[in-house]
Amino acid sequence: MENNTNYSDSRIGKVLNIKDDAAEPVMECVKEKDKELGGIAVERLSSAILRIEALEEEKKKIAKRFRDVFSEAKGSGFDVKIMRAVLKLRKMYIKDRYDRDVLLEAYRSALQV
């Protein structure tokens, strides 16, 4: 979309002969709206982005610690794949784990595995 200089923001004040007055009182709601850019609360957005970035850094550090523990366990002779399966089972409710085991056994029996 072209910028028509007849109606550009920089000329509106000149055309209407309006000058900014620093002493002019401004309503609170207008002050809050002035802190927004295109309907976006800039400070809140910036704060959220910074917090997310900090959490991502923490997540990377925690992921590295997980890798270190699994690497240590592997070095001690444990099967990491089985450890992950055990962790998954421990997260399940007892009833869900029991139902899973019964169904797994039924499938094994049906397929003679």
Residue pairs with C-beta under 8 A, 6 or more apart in sequence:
5 11
12 18
13 19
13 20
26 34
35 41
35 42
35 43
36 42
70 80
70 83
73 80
73 83
74 80
89 97
92 100
107 113
